[in-house]
Amino acid sequence: MSLNSFRPRTLGSFILAACALMATLPAEAADRQDSRDLRQEVRPEVRDAKQDCRENDQKDNYECRQDKREVKQDVREKARDIKH
C-alpha cells in the first residue's frame, strides 16, 4: 500500500469523525443552557424568600441561610438531571 492511497482514507475518516462530533455538540450546548436558565430563574425567588424570612424574624439568620442552601441544592440536582 502506498502512502498516497493511505492519506485520503485517513482524511476521510477524520472528517467523518469530526462531523459526528459536531452533530452532538449543539444538543449538549442546548442542555447546558437549559440547565443554566433553570438555576438563574430560581435565584431571585430564593433571595427574596431569604430576605422575607429575615425581615419577619420567622427564623434565625442561620436557619434562613440553610433553607436557601437546601432550595439551591435541589435546583442544582434538577439542573444536573437536565444536563446528563
C-alpha positions in Angstrom: 0.0 0.0 0.0 1.4 3.3 -0.9 1.4 6.4 1.2 -0.8 8.3 -1.3 -3.7 5.8 -1.0 -3.5 5.8 2.8 -3.9 9.6 3.2 -7.3 10.0 1.6 -8.8 7.3 3.8 -7.3 8.8 6.9 -8.5 12.3 6.0 -11.9 10.9 5.1 -12.2 9.1 8.4 -11.1 12.2 10.3 -13.7 14.3 8.5 -16.4 11.8 9.2 -15.5 11.6 12.9 -15.4 15.4 13.1 -18.9 15.7 11.6 -20.3 13.1 14.0 -18.8 15.1 16.9 -20.2 18.4 15.6 -23.7 16.8 15.3 -23.8 16.0 19.0 -22.4 19.3 20.3 -25.4 21.6 19.7 -27.7 19.3 21.6 -25.3 19.3 24.6 -25.0 23.0 24.4 -28.8 23.4 24.5 -29.0 21.2 27.5 -26.3 23.2 29.3 -28.1 26.4 28.5 -31.5 25.0 29.8 -29.7 23.9 33.0 -28.2 27.3 33.5 -31.5 29.0 32.8 -33.2 26.9 35.5 -30.6 28.0 38.1 -30.8 31.6 37.0 -34.6 31.7 37.2 -34.6 30.4 40.8 -32.0 32.9 42.2 -34.3 35.9 42.7 -37.0 33.8 44.2 -34.7 32.2 46.7 -33.1 35.6 47.5 -36.5 37.2 48.2 -37.6 34.2 50.3 -34.4 34.6 52.5 -35.0 38.3 52.8 -38.6 37.8 53.8 -37.5 35.2 56.3 -35.0 37.5 57.9 -37.3 40.6 57.9 -40.2 38.7 59.5 -38.0 37.2 62.2 -39.5 33.8 61.4 -36.2 32.0 62.0 -32.6 32.8 62.9 -30.4 34.0 60.1 -28.7 30.6 60.2 -32.0 28.8 59.6 -32.9 31.2 56.7 -29.5 30.6 55.2 -29.8 26.8 55.5 -33.3 26.9 53.8 -31.8 28.9 50.9 -29.0 26.4 50.6 -31.4 23.5 50.5 -33.5 25.1 47.8 -30.4 25.9 45.7 -29.1 22.4 46.1 -32.4 20.9 44.9 -32.3 23.2 41.9 -28.7 22.1 41.2 -29.8 18.5 41.2 -32.7 19.2 38.8 -30.2 21.1 36.6 -27.8 18.1 36.6 -30.7 15.9 35.5 -31.3 18.2 32.5 -27.7 18.2 31.5 -27.0 14.5 31.9 
